[in-house]
């Protein structure tokens, strides 16, 4: 953040004012900045008019402190070396409109907002003079959504441009779509201060709210008295206002609104606003359903249809994340499923819109070869943004293999995947999205619900006898072999360093304790046979990590060994000629 002191001396304020205002000319921005400058103290005005004010956000004046000008890039400029006095604050207060109960006032026919800070006696001790701008072209990236006739909820942090977009949407619907639009303007931020609405809202009508607590009542009054097709509301922030919004939506009126929340997930977690996205309720699941979801029996679910059809997260001036189906998005978030909104970005130079992120299935259809590429030297895909970066000409690292578990410990399977660094395998909560199902034998009998669903979705089922790491490992390996990924899995399971991390005892818990000793003894006998008779010998089928130990034993005797056959009959073959060792493939 830049911080600098500026001092000004000039005898010709009018000339400086004219030069400064010339800097404000921009074909896409109208902010009536001179009207705001005129209400400020003379020394603050003289400092401002000689500066480039295109990116000015607000002027801050606090009693006993230096006046500040704050800009959108984070720069703070000190406008004077003298502190603000109470007389200067009183002067500004006298030049603006009356302050409402929310301590906000304005300048008639403008969008500027003056907010007051008061002491415990009600005396003004600080002022924030925020610049109100009419910025056009901010909704071009969502014009198709606005014209779709669906209710839209805008989310974003303070200062992200929610109200600016709301204002332009109102004008678009009133002037171009020819709809009856009524704006419920609580703090006069949308249509400006005064009795006459600002031209920025076009032919939309405006209802002012006398007190902030009456916003919900005015919302209902607008529907009952003025037959609108569209209601525009800024800053829905209470439970009563959320209920009023639902009432409006249920009457068939299109609702365009902003809410206190930066993301859709933050609205879900806000008990006062959750009704906007359908409400949240605790539901107790049956045993079968809880096992199918691999979740607890008590879960959170959406209670009813959302008030809004579409949600738009404003991430920055040019980037928007869009949820075209709020109901589906909320359901996915509550169940912990992956969700990928469509991200639209507008190039600040050309004005062209780009879709940075879309649904994974759409990307798979556009470039299926990218999803089928296996190359360990390329960065694996862990998110949709990684996949997007790999298109259109790039290659994706490893194809993601999705496993749905039923009555299987998620902790154990994630432990195996983490310790073996199998990043291309992911446990999914989407049954329809799974490549394989791993289920516990006792709950996956013929005719059971999971077997019926597997048949309906045409997904192979692999059984683990018990809920232990060795059994889950075996079922996972069978699933990968079935999908033709045996090479990738065998390499990882046969690396000694990875086995050291897991520990042979841990992986072999519950298995015959003498299997390793028996296999090594067999390999020792085979080595003696090969050395004495110079003939090749094949051993009994063994697991990959045991074959690895056998490989190492054979190598010590300067013999050559390789693995032959397919799982579960893959085995070691020892030949008499010495050669560089060949690992499992």
RARAZI-V159603 format. One record per backbone hydrogen bond with DSSP energy under -0.5 kcal/mol. CO is the residue of the C=O (numbers start at 0). NH is the residue of the N-H. E is the energy in kcal/mol with one decimal. If there is no record, write none. Layout:
((CO:NH:E) (CO:NH:E))
This chain:
((1:75:-2.5) (3:77:-2.3) (10:12:-0.7) (11:15:-1.8) (12:16:-2.7) (13:17:-2.3) (14:18:-2.3) (15:19:-2.6) (16:20:-2.3) (17:21:-1.2) (18:22:-0.6) (19:22:-1.1) (20:23:-1.5) (21:24:-1.0) (23:25:-0.5) (25:28:-1.0) (27:135:-1.8) (28:25:-0.5) (29:133:-2.4) (31:34:-0.9) (31:35:-0.9) (32:36:-2.5) (33:37:-2.1) (34:38:-0.5) (35:38:-0.9) (36:39:-1.3) (40:44:-2.6) (41:45:-2.6) (42:46:-1.3) (43:47:-1.9) (44:48:-2.2) (47:50:-2.2) (50:52:-0.8) (52:55:-1.3) (54:71:-2.1) (56:130:-2.8) (57:69:-2.8) (58:128:-3.2) (59:67:-2.5) (60:126:-2.9) (61:64:-2.1) (61:83:-0.5) (64:83:-2.7) (66:78:-2.3) (66:79:-0.5) (67:59:-2.4) (68:76:-2.6) (69:56:-3.0) (69:57:-1.4) (70:73:-1.9) (74:70:-2.3) (75:3:-1.0) (76:68:-2.3) (76:78:-0.5) (77:5:-1.2) (81:66:-0.5) (83:63:-2.5) (84:88:-1.6) (85:89:-2.4) (86:90:-1.9) (87:91:-1.8) (88:92:-2.3) (89:93:-2.0) (90:94:-0.9) (91:94:-0.8) (91:95:-0.7) (92:95:-0.8) (99:102:-2.1) (102:115:-2.4) (103:99:-2.1) (104:113:-2.7) (105:96:-2.3) (106:109:-1.7) (106:192:-0.6) (109:192:-1.5) (111:106:-0.6) (112:114:-0.5) (112:129:-3.0) (113:104:-2.5) (114:127:-2.6) (116:124:-3.1) (116:125:-1.2) (118:121:-1.9) (122:118:-2.2) (124:62:-2.8) (125:116:-2.8) (126:60:-2.7) (126:128:-0.5) (127:114:-2.5) (127:129:-1.0) (128:58:-2.2) (129:112:-2.2) (130:132:-0.6) (132:134:-0.9) (133:29:-1.4) (133:135:-0.6) (136:139:-0.7) (138:141:-1.2) (139:142:-0.9) (141:144:-0.6) (141:145:-2.2) (142:146:-2.4) (144:147:-0.9) (144:149:-0.7) (145:148:-0.8) (150:308:-0.9) (150:309:-2.1) (151:153:-0.5) (151:256:-2.1) (152:311:-2.8) (153:258:-1.4) (154:313:-3.2) (156:159:-1.7) (160:164:-2.0) (161:165:-2.3) (162:166:-2.4) (163:167:-1.8) (164:168:-2.3) (165:169:-2.1) (166:170:-1.8) (167:171:-2.4) (168:172:-2.5) (169:173:-2.1) (170:174:-2.9) (170:175:-0.6) (171:175:-1.5) (171:176:-2.1) (172:178:-2.6) (178:180:-1.0) (179:228:-2.7) (179:229:-2.2) (180:204:-2.5) (181:183:-0.5) (181:231:-2.3) (182:184:-0.9) (182:206:-3.5) (183:185:-0.9) (183:233:-0.8) (184:208:-1.3) (187:191:-0.6) (190:197:-2.3) (192:108:-2.3) (194:196:-0.5) (197:200:-1.9) (198:201:-1.8) (200:203:-1.8) (204:182:-3.2) (205:207:-0.5) (206:184:-2.6) (207:209:-0.6) (210:213:-2.3) (211:214:-1.3) (213:217:-2.4) (214:218:-2.1) (215:219:-1.8) (216:220:-2.5) (217:221:-2.4) (218:222:-1.2) (219:223:-2.3) (220:224:-2.5) (221:225:-1.5) (222:226:-0.6) (228:253:-2.2) (229:181:-2.3) (230:255:-2.7) (231:183:-2.9) (232:257:-1.2) (234:236:-0.6) (235:259:-1.5) (237:241:-1.9) (238:242:-2.1) (239:243:-2.3) (240:244:-2.1) (241:245:-1.8) (242:246:-2.2) (243:247:-2.1) (244:248:-2.3) (245:249:-2.5) (246:250:-0.8) (247:250:-0.8) (247:252:-1.6) (248:251:-1.7) (253:230:-2.7) (254:151:-1.7) (255:232:-2.4) (256:153:-3.0) (257:235:-2.6) (258:260:-1.2) (260:155:-1.8) (262:266:-1.2) (263:267:-1.7) (264:268:-1.8) (265:269:-0.6) (266:269:-0.7) (268:270:-0.8) (269:272:-1.0) (269:273:-1.6) (272:275:-2.2) (273:276:-1.1) (273:278:-2.8) (274:277:-1.3) (275:306:-1.4) (275:307:-1.3) (277:303:-2.0) (278:302:-2.4) (280:300:-2.7) (282:284:-0.6) (282:298:-2.7) (285:289:-2.5) (286:290:-2.1) (287:291:-2.4) (288:292:-2.1) (289:293:-0.9) (289:294:-2.1) (290:406:-0.8) (296:284:-4.1) (296:298:-0.6) (298:282:-3.3) (300:280:-2.5) (308:325:-2.1) (309:152:-2.4) (310:322:-3.0) (311:154:-3.0) (311:313:-0.6) (312:314:-0.9) (312:320:-2.6) (313:156:-0.5) (315:318:-0.6) (317:345:-2.3) (318:314:-1.7) (318:315:-1.5) (319:321:-0.5) (319:343:-2.9) (320:312:-3.2) (321:323:-0.6) (321:341:-2.1) (322:310:-1.8) (324:328:-2.3) (325:329:-2.7) (326:330:-2.1) (327:331:-2.2) (328:332:-2.3) (329:333:-2.5) (330:334:-1.5) (331:336:-2.5) (332:335:-0.9) (338:340:-0.5) (340:342:-0.5) (341:321:-3.2) (341:343:-0.6) (342:355:-2.4) (342:356:-1.0) (343:319:-2.7) (344:346:-0.5) (344:353:-3.0) (346:350:-2.5) (351:346:-2.9) (353:344:-2.8) (353:355:-0.8) (356:342:-1.7) (358:362:-1.8) (359:363:-2.2) (360:364:-2.0) (361:365:-1.9) (362:366:-2.3) (366:369:-1.3) (366:370:-0.9) (367:371:-1.1) (369:372:-0.7) (369:395:-0.6) (372:374:-0.6) (374:377:-1.8) (378:396:-1.4) (379:381:-0.7) (382:386:-1.7) (383:387:-2.6) (384:388:-2.1) (385:389:-1.0) (386:390:-0.5) (387:390:-1.2) (389:393:-0.7) (396:374:-2.1) (397:380:-0.6) (399:401:-0.6) (400:425:-2.7) (401:434:-2.8) (401:435:-1.2) (402:404:-0.5) (402:427:-2.5) (403:437:-2.4) (405:439:-1.5) (408:412:-1.9) (409:413:-2.3) (410:414:-1.7) (411:415:-2.0) (412:416:-2.3) (413:417:-2.4) (414:418:-2.3) (415:419:-1.8) (416:421:-2.4) (417:420:-0.9) (420:422:-1.6) (421:424:-1.4) (423:400:-3.7) (425:402:-2.7) (425:427:-0.5) (428:430:-0.8) (429:432:-0.5) (430:433:-1.2) (435:403:-2.7) (436:438:-0.5) (436:461:-3.2) (437:405:-2.3) (438:463:-2.5) (439:442:-1.5) (439:443:-0.7) (440:443:-0.9) (444:447:-2.3) (447:451:-2.0) (448:452:-2.5) (449:453:-2.4) (450:454:-1.9) (451:455:-2.3) (452:456:-2.7) (453:457:-0.8) (453:458:-2.3) (459:436:-2.3) (461:438:-2.2) (463:440:-2.2) (465:467:-1.7) (467:471:-2.5) (468:472:-2.9) (469:473:-2.2) (470:474:-2.4) (471:475:-2.5) (472:476:-2.4) (473:477:-2.2) (474:478:-2.1) (475:479:-2.2) (476:480:-2.5) (477:481:-2.2) (478:482:-1.4) (479:484:-2.8) (480:483:-1.2) (484:488:-2.0) (485:489:-3.1) (486:490:-2.2) (487:491:-1.5) (488:492:-2.5) (489:493:-1.6) (491:494:-0.7) (493:495:-0.5) (494:498:-2.0) (495:499:-2.5) (496:500:-1.4) (497:501:-1.7) (498:502:-3.4) (502:506:-2.0) (503:507:-2.2) (505:508:-1.0) (507:510:-2.5) (511:514:-1.2) (513:517:-2.6) (514:518:-2.3) (515:519:-2.4) (516:520:-2.3) (517:521:-2.2) (518:522:-2.1) (519:523:-2.3) (520:524:-2.2) (521:525:-2.2) (522:526:-2.4) (523:527:-2.0) (524:528:-1.9) (525:529:-2.6) (526:530:-2.5) (527:531:-2.1) (528:532:-2.8) (529:533:-1.8) (536:573:-3.0) (542:546:-2.5) (543:547:-1.8) (544:548:-1.5) (545:549:-2.1) (546:550:-2.7) (547:551:-2.1) (548:552:-1.9) (549:553:-2.4) (550:554:-2.4) (551:555:-1.4) (552:556:-0.6) (553:556:-1.1) (553:558:-1.5) (554:557:-1.9) (559:574:-2.5) (560:581:-1.0) (561:572:-2.7) (563:570:-2.4) (565:568:-2.2) (569:541:-1.7) (570:563:-2.7) (571:538:-2.9) (572:561:-1.8) (573:536:-2.3) (574:559:-1.3) (576:559:-0.6) (580:582:-0.5))
